[in-house]
Amino acid sequence: MSGLYGFLFAMWSLIIIGGGIMVVLLGPFTIQQFGDFHWIITSGTKVSIAFGLIVIWILILSKLKNYIFKKELKF
């Protein structure tokens, strides 16, 4: 049962850390060198970084889930 609580703690920790990264680091991020299209390029860059972080978070949680359930089922 403690494995499930560890998984939930890790999940919520990653959500909070990811939100903090988005707000603190990506929020003020701007690119000014592209004239009138700087906001499109900045938004695209932010979206790419956000999707990358989402993929990393999913991989981390998937590995953690597999580890916990293998340990619980003793394979």
C-alpha positions as a printed Julia matrix, in Angstrom:
75×3 Matrix{Float64}:
  0.0     0.0     0.0
  2.89    2.38    0.68
  3.97    2.01   -2.97
  0.68    3.51   -4.09
  1.13    6.47   -1.75
  4.67    6.96   -3.04
  3.37    6.96   -6.61
  0.69    9.52   -5.76
  3.24   11.7    -3.96
  5.59   11.54   -6.95
  2.74   12.34   -9.34
  1.66   15.42   -7.42
  5.26   16.52   -6.93
  5.9    16.37  -10.67
  2.69   18.31  -11.35
  3.66   21.07   -8.91
  7.28   21.2   -10.1
  6.15   21.27  -13.74
  3.72   24.1   -13.03
  6.45   26.03  -11.25
  8.83   25.58  -14.17
  6.17   26.78  -16.59
  5.32   29.88  -14.59
  8.78   30.89  -13.39
 11.0    29.97  -16.34
  8.81   29.86  -19.44
  6.38   32.66  -18.57
  8.8    35.56  -19.0
 10.67   33.89  -21.91
 10.64   36.05  -25.09
 12.44   36.18  -28.43
 12.69   39.64  -30.06
 14.91   39.05  -33.12
 12.19   38.08  -35.6
 10.29   41.34  -36.09
  6.5    41.07  -36.08
  6.54   37.28  -35.8
  8.43   37.1   -32.5
  5.3    36.21  -30.51
  4.53   33.24  -32.79
  8.06   31.88  -32.49
  8.1    32.48  -28.73
  4.78   30.67  -28.32
  5.96   27.78  -30.48
  9.13   27.46  -28.41
  7.14   27.49  -25.16
  4.76   24.83  -26.49
  7.67   22.63  -27.6
  9.32   22.87  -24.18
  5.99   22.19  -22.44
  5.33   19.09  -24.57
  8.86   17.87  -23.89
  8.33   18.24  -20.14
  5.0    16.41  -20.38
  6.66   13.49  -22.17
  9.43   13.39  -19.56
  6.89   13.47  -16.7
  4.88   10.63  -18.28
  8.03    8.52  -18.75
  9.1     9.11  -15.15
  5.66    8.19  -13.78
  5.46    5.13  -16.03
  8.84    3.85  -14.83
  7.87    4.55  -11.22
  4.53    2.77  -11.64
  6.2    -0.29  -13.17
  8.77   -0.4   -10.37
  6.13   -0.1    -7.64
  3.82   -2.74   -9.07
  6.66   -5.19   -9.77
  7.82   -4.71   -6.19
  4.26   -5.14   -4.83
  3.63   -8.28   -6.9
  7.19   -9.54   -6.27
  8.12  -10.47   -9.84
